[in-house]
Amino acid sequence: MESQARFTLQDFYGGSIHARLGVAQRLYADLGPELAAAEPFSRLLSQAVLCQQELSRIMADLDLGALCSVCGAKVGGGCCSSFMAGENDVIQLLINLLAGVCVRILREDGECCFLGERGCLLLFKPMFCLNYDCGQIRQGAGPAPMHRLDQGVGRLLQQQYGLEQLLLEFLRQRGTLIG
């Protein structure tokens, strides 16, 4: 019988994005079915998915995909640099896996490794990715739509935080997360 994998907070929040993705995939393989069946977690994950879908609609109404794609296509342009991939931690990647996202490295060209042809692969993103609105977005949207966007981001981040806390407690109780 294989012994249970144990990880530290350094494993979750430090190291390369490749290493963090490996830890998230291992946790998903080992604990995914159990987590999916856990009532408090599955309920909160469903609520988070609804918040993410609402935020996606708000972003689509503002045509952020097109705006960000144009900016990202410029030399040296775009917010989605390879540095931003490092803002993702194991818990965030695990939440995406549990939500059905096939999380994988899509590129290694100086852009965020989770940035695909149609935008970000992840449903649940780091706080910076969700909160950053460049001048073009703020000017193009105007105050009322920006307020709506900020509210949607806030709701999603609140759900993500709740999921993170539940997962960390679950992993500590199981002895998977030590320290």
VEXZARO-982832 format. One line per field, with one value per atom (N, C-alpha, C): residue number from 1; residue in three letters; atom name; x, y, z. Coordinates in pm, whole numbers, plus 50000, padded with zeros to 5 digits. Each point is the difference from the previous one (the first is absolute). Layout:
VEXZARO-982832
nr = c(NUM;...)
rest = c(ALA;...)
atom = c(CA;...)
xx = c(X;...)
yy = c(Y;...)
zz = c(Z;...)
***
This chain:
VEXZARO-982832
nr = c(1;1;1;2;2;2;3;3;3;4;4;4;5;5;5;6;6;6;7;7;7;8;8;8;9;9;9;10;10;10;11;11;11;12;12;12;13;13;13;14;14;14;15;15;15;16;16;16;17;17;17;18;18;18;19;19;19;20;20;20;21;21;21;22;22;22;23;23;23;24;24;24;25;25;25;26;26;26;27;27;27;28;28;28;29;29;29;30;30;30;31;31;31;32;32;32;33;33;33;34;34;34;35;35;35;36;36;36;37;37;37;38;38;38;39;39;39;40;40;40;41;41;41;42;42;42;43;43;43;44;44;44;45;45;45;46;46;46;47;47;47;48;48;48;49;49;49;50;50;50;51;51;51;52;52;52;53;53;53;54;54;54;55;55;55;56;56;56;57;57;57;58;58;58;59;59;59;60;60;60;61;61;61;62;62;62;63;63;63;64;64;64;65;65;65;66;66;66;67;67;67;68;68;68;69;69;69;70;70;70;71;71;71;72;72;72;73;73;73;74;74;74;75;75;75;76;76;76;77;77;77;78;78;78;79;79;79;80;80;80;81;81;81;82;82;82;83;83;83;84;84;84;85;85;85;86;86;86;87;87;87;88;88;88;89;89;89;90;90;90;91;91;91;92;92;92;93;93;93;94;94;94;95;95;95;96;96;96;97;97;97;98;98;98;99;99;99;100;100;100;101;101;101;102;102;102;103;103;103;104;104;104;105;105;105;106;106;106;107;107;107;108;108;108;109;109;109;110;110;110;111;111;111;112;112;112;113;113;113;114;114;114;115;115;115;116;116;116;117;117;117;118;118;118;119;119;119;120;120;120;121;121;121;122;122;122;123;123;123;124;124;124;125;125;125;126;126;126;127;127;127;128;128;128;129;129;129;130;130;130;131;131;131;132;132;132;133;133;133;134;134;134;135;135;135;136;136;136;137;137;137;138;138;138;139;139;139;140;140;140;141;141;141;142;142;142;143;143;143;144;144;144;145;145;145;146;146;146;147;147;147;148;148;148;149;149;149;150;150;150;151;151;151;152;152;152;153;153;153;154;154;154;155;155;155;156;156;156;157;157;157;158;158;158;159;159;159;160;160;160;161;161;161;162;162;162;163;163;163;164;164;164;165;165;165;166;166;166;167;167;167;168;168;168;169;169;169;170;170;170;171;171;171;172;172;172;173;173;173;174;174;174;175;175;175;176;176;176;177;177;177;178;178;178;179;179;179)
rest = c(MET;MET;MET;GLU;GLU;GLU;SER;SER;SER;GLN;GLN;GLN;ALA;ALA;ALA;ARG;ARG;ARG;PHE;PHE;PHE;THR;THR;THR;LEU;LEU;LEU;GLN;GLN;GLN;ASP;ASP;ASP;PHE;PHE;PHE;TYR;TYR;TYR;GLY;GLY;GLY;GLY;GLY;GLY;SER;SER;SER;ILE;ILE;ILE;HIS;HIS;HIS;ALA;ALA;ALA;ARG;ARG;ARG;LEU;LEU;LEU;GLY;GLY;GLY;VAL;VAL;VAL;ALA;ALA;ALA;GLN;GLN;GLN;ARG;ARG;ARG;LEU;LEU;LEU;TYR;TYR;TYR;ALA;ALA;ALA;ASP;ASP;ASP;LEU;LEU;LEU;GLY;GLY;GLY;PRO;PRO;PRO;GLU;GLU;GLU;LEU;LEU;LEU;ALA;ALA;ALA;ALA;ALA;ALA;ALA;ALA;ALA;GLU;GLU;GLU;PRO;PRO;PRO;PHE;PHE;PHE;SER;SER;SER;ARG;ARG;ARG;LEU;LEU;LEU;LEU;LEU;LEU;SER;SER;SER;GLN;GLN;GLN;ALA;ALA;ALA;VAL;VAL;VAL;LEU;LEU;LEU;CYS;CYS;CYS;GLN;GLN;GLN;GLN;GLN;GLN;GLU;GLU;GLU;LEU;LEU;LEU;SER;SER;SER;ARG;ARG;ARG;ILE;ILE;ILE;MET;MET;MET;ALA;ALA;ALA;ASP;ASP;ASP;LEU;LEU;LEU;ASP;ASP;ASP;LEU;LEU;LEU;GLY;GLY;GLY;ALA;ALA;ALA;LEU;LEU;LEU;CYS;CYS;CYS;SER;SER;SER;VAL;VAL;VAL;CYS;CYS;CYS;GLY;GLY;GLY;ALA;ALA;ALA;LYS;LYS;LYS;VAL;VAL;VAL;GLY;GLY;GLY;GLY;GLY;GLY;GLY;GLY;GLY;CYS;CYS;CYS;CYS;CYS;CYS;SER;SER;SER;SER;SER;SER;PHE;PHE;PHE;MET;MET;MET;ALA;ALA;ALA;GLY;GLY;GLY;GLU;GLU;GLU;ASN;ASN;ASN;ASP;ASP;ASP;VAL;VAL;VAL;ILE;ILE;ILE;GLN;GLN;GLN;LEU;LEU;LEU;LEU;LEU;LEU;ILE;ILE;ILE;ASN;ASN;ASN;LEU;LEU;LEU;LEU;LEU;LEU;ALA;ALA;ALA;GLY;GLY;GLY;VAL;VAL;VAL;CYS;CYS;CYS;VAL;VAL;VAL;ARG;ARG;ARG;ILE;ILE;ILE;LEU;LEU;LEU;ARG;ARG;ARG;GLU;GLU;GLU;ASP;ASP;ASP;GLY;GLY;GLY;GLU;GLU;GLU;CYS;CYS;CYS;CYS;CYS;CYS;PHE;PHE;PHE;LEU;LEU;LEU;GLY;GLY;GLY;GLU;GLU;GLU;ARG;ARG;ARG;GLY;GLY;GLY;CYS;CYS;CYS;LEU;LEU;LEU;LEU;LEU;LEU;LEU;LEU;LEU;PHE;PHE;PHE;LYS;LYS;LYS;PRO;PRO;PRO;MET;MET;MET;PHE;PHE;PHE;CYS;CYS;CYS;LEU;LEU;LEU;ASN;ASN;ASN;TYR;TYR;TYR;ASP;ASP;ASP;CYS;CYS;CYS;GLY;GLY;GLY;GLN;GLN;GLN;ILE;ILE;ILE;ARG;ARG;ARG;GLN;GLN;GLN;GLY;GLY;GLY;ALA;ALA;ALA;GLY;GLY;GLY;PRO;PRO;PRO;ALA;ALA;ALA;PRO;PRO;PRO;MET;MET;MET;HIS;HIS;HIS;ARG;ARG;ARG;LEU;LEU;LEU;ASP;ASP;ASP;GLN;GLN;GLN;GLY;GLY;GLY;VAL;VAL;VAL;GLY;GLY;GLY;ARG;ARG;ARG;LEU;LEU;LEU;LEU;LEU;LEU;GLN;GLN;GLN;GLN;GLN;GLN;GLN;GLN;GLN;TYR;TYR;TYR;GLY;GLY;GLY;LEU;LEU;LEU;GLU;GLU;GLU;GLN;GLN;GLN;LEU;LEU;LEU;LEU;LEU;LEU;LEU;LEU;LEU;GLU;GLU;GLU;PHE;PHE;PHE;LEU;LEU;LEU;ARG;ARG;ARG;GLN;GLN;GLN;ARG;ARG;ARG;GLY;GLY;GLY;THR;THR;THR;LEU;LEU;LEU;ILE;ILE;ILE;GLY;GLY;GLY)
atom = c(N;CA;C;N;CA;C;N;CA;C;N;CA;C;N;CA;C;N;CA;C;N;CA;C;N;CA;C;N;CA;C;N;CA;C;N;CA;C;N;CA;C;N;CA;C;N;CA;C;N;CA;C;N;CA;C;N;CA;C;N;CA;C;N;CA;C;N;CA;C;N;CA;C;N;CA;C;N;CA;C;N;CA;C;N;CA;C;N;CA;C;N;CA;C;N;CA;C;N;CA;C;N;CA;C;N;CA;C;N;CA;C;N;CA;C;N;CA;C;N;CA;C;N;CA;C;N;CA;C;N;CA;C;N;CA;C;N;CA;C;N;CA;C;N;CA;C;N;CA;C;N;CA;C;N;CA;C;N;CA;C;N;CA;C;N;CA;C;N;CA;C;N;CA;C;N;CA;C;N;CA;C;N;CA;C;N;CA;C;N;CA;C;N;CA;C;N;CA;C;N;CA;C;N;CA;C;N;CA;C;N;CA;C;N;CA;C;N;CA;C;N;CA;C;N;CA;C;N;CA;C;N;CA;C;N;CA;C;N;CA;C;N;CA;C;N;CA;C;N;CA;C;N;CA;C;N;CA;C;N;CA;C;N;CA;C;N;CA;C;N;CA;C;N;CA;C;N;CA;C;N;CA;C;N;CA;C;N;CA;C;N;CA;C;N;CA;C;N;CA;C;N;CA;C;N;CA;C;N;CA;C;N;CA;C;N;CA;C;N;CA;C;N;CA;C;N;CA;C;N;CA;C;N;CA;C;N;CA;C;N;CA;C;N;CA;C;N;CA;C;N;CA;C;N;CA;C;N;CA;C;N;CA;C;N;CA;C;N;CA;C;N;CA;C;N;CA;C;N;CA;C;N;CA;C;N;CA;C;N;CA;C;N;CA;C;N;CA;C;N;CA;C;N;CA;C;N;CA;C;N;CA;C;N;CA;C;N;CA;C;N;CA;C;N;CA;C;N;CA;C;N;CA;C;N;CA;C;N;CA;C;N;CA;C;N;CA;C;N;CA;C;N;CA;C;N;CA;C;N;CA;C;N;CA;C;N;CA;C;N;CA;C;N;CA;C;N;CA;C;N;CA;C;N;CA;C;N;CA;C;N;CA;C;N;CA;C;N;CA;C;N;CA;C;N;CA;C;N;CA;C;N;CA;C;N;CA;C;N;CA;C;N;CA;C;N;CA;C;N;CA;C;N;CA;C;N;CA;C;N;CA;C;N;CA;C;N;CA;C;N;CA;C;N;CA;C;N;CA;C;N;CA;C;N;CA;C;N;CA;C;N;CA;C;N;CA;C;N;CA;C;N;CA;C;N;CA;C;N;CA;C;N;CA;C;N;CA;C;N;CA;C;N;CA;C;N;CA;C;N;CA;C;N;CA;C;N;CA;C;N;CA;C;N;CA;C)
xx = c(50084;49916;50088;49972;50079;49965;50102;49974;49945;49924;49938;50106;49987;50092;49977;50109;49992;50072;49941;50053;50006;50086;50012;49942;49986;49954;50098;50127;50100;49969;49956;49962;49880;49911;49877;50022;50090;50013;50138;50095;50134;50034;50122;50045;49945;50032;49959;49852;49944;49862;49985;50103;49995;49989;50077;49997;49864;49947;49869;49890;50007;49901;50011;50122;50019;49938;50016;49939;49848;49946;49855;49945;50069;49954;50007;50102;50010;49887;49972;49890;49867;49983;49876;49984;50106;49993;49972;50062;49986;49868;49952;49889;49879;50009;49892;49863;49984;49867;49948;50088;49959;49955;50075;49963;49870;49981;49878;49877;50016;49889;49979;50096;49990;49901;49889;49891;50042;50067;50027;50085;50095;50088;49925;49926;49932;49897;49931;49903;50070;50110;50073;50062;50049;50056;49892;49880;49889;49967;49999;49974;50110;50124;50114;49990;49961;49985;49893;49891;49896;50053;50078;50060;50097;50074;50095;49925;49890;49920;49939;49954;49947;50110;50118;50111;50038;49997;50030;49899;49873;49899;50028;50035;50031;50119;50102;50120;49968;49914;49961;49920;49912;49924;50093;50113;50097;50098;49986;50087;50147;50026;50137;50089;49943;50080;50067;49923;50056;50099;49964;50087;50134;49995;50123;50082;49933;50073;50078;49940;50068;50123;49985;50112;50108;49959;50095;50078;49942;50067;50111;50001;50105;50132;50109;50132;50014;50029;50014;49869;49889;49870;49934;49900;49919;50043;49902;50021;50038;49971;50014;50142;50096;50139;50028;50114;50038;50009;50031;50004;49864;49893;49865;49964;50052;49972;50044;50108;50052;49912;49898;49905;49902;49996;49912;50067;49920;50051;49932;50044;49949;49849;49954;49857;49916;50043;49926;49997;50114;50006;49912;50001;49916;49852;49960;49860;49960;50088;49970;49984;50089;49988;49869;49963;49876;49877;50014;49891;49994;50088;49997;50092;50085;50094;50119;50037;50119;50121;50048;50109;50130;50065;50127;50078;50128;50086;49973;49958;49966;50114;50089;50104;50117;50113;50120;50076;49927;50055;50007;49995;50004;49863;49896;49864;49961;49890;49952;49977;50049;49992;49857;49905;49859;49919;50066;49934;49990;49879;49976;49954;49963;49954;49873;49918;49873;50004;50118;50012;50053;49975;50052;49926;50077;49948;49928;50041;49950;49865;49913;49876;50026;50084;50029;50144;50014;50128;50054;50128;50055;49931;50006;49936;50048;50130;50052;49936;49989;49942;49856;49927;49860;49984;50089;49986;50064;50093;50072;49916;49979;49931;50087;50056;50087;49919;50070;49937;49905;50036;49913;49867;50005;49876;49916;50061;49924;49940;50078;49950;49892;50022;49906;49867;50002;49878;49915;50062;49924;49966;49953;49981;49897;49884;49895;50041;50047;50044;50121;50089;50114;49953;49898;49943;49942;49929;49943;50112;50106;50116;50063;50021;50061;49914;49869;49912;50010;50002;50012;50132;50108;50132;49998;49942;49994;49925;49887;49923;50081;50067;50079;50118;50071;50113;49956;49884;49948;49975;49944;49977;50132;50095;50131;50066;49991;50060;49935;49869;49930;50043;50012;50047;50141;50087;50139;50004;49924;50000;49949;49893;49948;50103;50065;50100;50119;50049;50115;49965;49882;49957;49985;49940;49983;50137;50095;50134;50075;49982;50064;49941;49869;49934;50042;50023;50042;50147;50075;50143;50078;49931;50062;50082;49952;50072;50057;50130;50067;50066;50005;50066;49911)
yy = c(49881;50119;50125;50091;50122;50097;50063;50095;50130;50070;50125;50107;50074;50111;50110;50064;50113;50119;50116;50122;50109;50099;50116;50122;50108;50125;50046;49972;50035;49928;49874;49927;50065;50058;50059;50139;50077;50140;50038;49908;50027;49911;50010;49917;50047;49926;50036;49971;50060;49972;49855;49945;49858;49911;50032;49921;50014;50121;50022;49926;50004;49927;49850;49949;49859;49962;50085;49974;50002;50099;50010;49877;49953;49882;49875;49991;49885;50002;50117;50012;49967;50047;49972;49849;49936;49856;49924;50042;49930;50032;50123;50044;50053;50009;50059;49941;49868;49943;50027;49993;50026;50146;50091;50142;50028;49940;50021;49954;49898;49947;50073;50083;50071;50116;49993;50098;50145;50041;50144;50046;49918;50040;50002;49894;49994;50113;50035;50109;50134;50025;50126;50006;49888;49997;50033;49946;50031;50148;50059;50144;50081;49956;50071;49993;49886;49987;50096;50014;50096;50143;50035;50133;50022;49897;50011;50018;49928;50015;50140;50053;50136;50100;49984;50091;49987;49881;49982;50076;49999;50075;50151;50047;50143;50037;49917;50027;49996;49907;49993;50124;50047;50122;50119;50001;50109;49973;49885;49959;49998;49953;49998;49902;49891;49904;50065;50074;50066;50109;50079;50108;49945;49899;49943;49927;49937;49931;50097;50115;50102;50049;50028;50049;49892;49879;49891;49968;50031;49971;50100;50113;50100;49952;50041;49963;50054;49910;50039;50035;49977;50039;49890;50037;49905;49982;49968;49977;49856;49913;49856;49952;50050;49960;49867;49943;49875;50017;50121;50029;49974;50032;49985;49856;49908;49859;49962;50061;49971;50049;50078;50045;49888;49895;49887;49910;49954;49908;49864;49903;49864;49995;50072;49996;50054;50110;50057;49902;49940;49903;49879;49957;49886;50034;50120;50041;49996;50045;49993;49856;49912;49858;49942;50032;49949;50056;50115;50060;49945;49907;49937;50061;50093;50061;49905;49977;49919;50094;50020;50096;49939;50077;49954;50123;49980;50105;50008;50117;50018;50062;50072;50072;50030;50029;50038;50105;50106;50101;50140;50012;50132;50051;49936;50033;49902;50028;49909;49862;49898;49864;49947;50070;49959;50080;50083;50085;49925;49969;49931;50095;49945;50082;50077;49946;50064;50065;50026;50063;49903;50032;49921;49867;49896;49865;49983;50076;49981;50069;49933;50062;50087;49948;50068;50049;50132;50065;50068;50037;50076;50135;50053;50127;50111;50004;50107;49993;49882;49986;50050;49975;50042;50148;50055;50137;50104;49960;50099;50046;50128;50060;50113;49984;50102;50123;50105;50125;49984;49916;49980;49937;49906;49937;50103;50073;50099;50108;50049;50105;49947;49880;49943;49963;49961;49951;50112;50091;50104;49957;50094;49974;49892;50004;49902;49856;49975;49864;49956;50093;49965;49961;50068;49965;49858;49970;49866;49895;50030;49910;49980;50108;49990;49915;50015;49921;49851;49970;49860;49939;50075;49954;49974;50092;49985;49875;49974;49879;49873;49999;49882;49982;50106;49988;49954;50041;49954;49849;49952;49856;49923;50053;49934;49992;50106;50001;49892;49991;49897;49860;49977;49869;49970;50100;49982;49961;50069;49970;49859;49960;49864;49895;50024;49904;49990;50112;49997;49924;50024;49929;49851;49965;49860;49931;50065;49942;49989;50095;49991;49886;49987;49893;49862;49987;49872;49972;50101;49984;50015;50048;50022;50128;50100;50127;50006;50011;50006;50136;50045;50128;50117)
zz = c(50000;50000;50000;49910;49987;50113;50056;50108;49941;50083;49959;49978;49891;49972;50101;50041;50093;49937;50019;49943;50106;49975;50087;49929;50076;49938;49893;50017;49898;49869;50009;49880;49931;50080;49947;49940;50060;49961;49946;50005;49951;49883;49954;49889;49867;49898;49864;49977;49899;49964;49956;49939;49961;50124;50104;50123;50068;50005;50064;49924;49868;49921;50027;50013;50032;50133;50101;50132;49988;49930;49983;49929;49897;49928;50087;50083;50093;50101;50057;50096;49933;49879;49927;49976;49960;49976;50130;50108;50128;50071;49990;50084;49925;49868;49921;50026;49993;50024;50141;50098;50138;50017;49941;50009;49926;49885;49923;50076;50087;50078;50132;50040;50128;49987;50073;49986;50016;50103;50006;49882;49960;49890;49868;49969;49870;49986;50109;49997;49973;50070;49980;49861;49949;49865;49897;50018;49908;50002;50120;50012;49932;50016;49938;49849;49947;49854;49950;50073;49961;50002;50101;50006;49884;49966;49888;49869;49983;49878;49990;50114;50003;49961;50057;49967;49852;49946;49857;49913;50041;49924;50008;50119;50016;49912;50001;49920;49851;49961;49858;49960;50089;49970;49978;50070;49985;49886;49934;49890;50041;50124;50050;49926;49950;49924;49880;49923;49882;50039;50100;50044;50051;50082;50055;49893;49905;49893;49914;49967;49919;50075;50127;50081;50011;50025;50016;49874;49885;49873;49968;50068;49977;50058;49940;50051;50142;50093;50140;50066;49931;50052;50081;50069;50073;50144;50080;50144;50028;49908;50024;49968;50078;49979;50070;49973;50065;50151;50044;50143;50065;49930;50055;50027;49924;50025;50141;50047;50132;50113;49969;50102;50037;49920;50029;50103;50097;50100;49983;50076;49989;50024;50102;50034;49885;49939;49887;49882;49973;49890;50031;50125;50040;49987;50038;49985;49853;49911;49857;49954;50045;49964;50050;50123;50058;49928;49937;49923;49857;49968;49868;49896;50041;49906;49981;49877;49969;50008;50122;50023;49948;49913;49942;49952;49981;49946;49851;49953;49859;49919;50068;49927;50092;49938;50075;49920;49963;49910;50059;50130;50062;50041;49951;50043;50110;50069;50104;49938;50067;49945;49994;50062;49997;49899;49921;49902;49867;49961;49874;49892;49887;49888;50032;50089;50036;50138;50048;50131;50104;50124;50112;50011;50017;50015;50134;50100;50137;50022;50074;50045;50122;50089;50126;49993;50007;49974;50125;49998;50111;50016;50122;50030;49907;49973;49914;49862;49945;49866;49996;50107;50004;50034;50079;50046;49911;49914;49921;49881;49992;49886;49949;49883;49943;49962;49964;49961;49882;49905;49884;50041;50093;50046;50075;50091;50079;49911;49904;49911;49907;49949;49904;50064;50125;50065;50058;50069;50069;50142;50083;50143;50034;49941;50037;49965;49878;49969;50085;50033;50085;50140;50049;50131;49996;49894;49982;49992;49927;49991;50137;50073;50133;50094;49993;50084;49965;49872;49956;50044;49987;50044;50150;50075;50145;50043;49935;50033;49971;49885;49964;50095;50032;50092;50138;50044;50128;49996;49892;49985;49995;49923;49990;50137;50079;50133;50087;49995;50077;49960;49871;49950;50049;49992;50044;50147;50082;50143;50028;49932;50016;49958;49887;49952;50094;50046;50091;50128;50054;50122;49974;49887;49961;49990;49934;49982;50130;50089;50133;50081;49999;50076;49950;49872;49943;50019;50043;50015;49870;49896;49870;50000;50073;50013;50141;50005;50132;50015;50122;50029;49995)
***
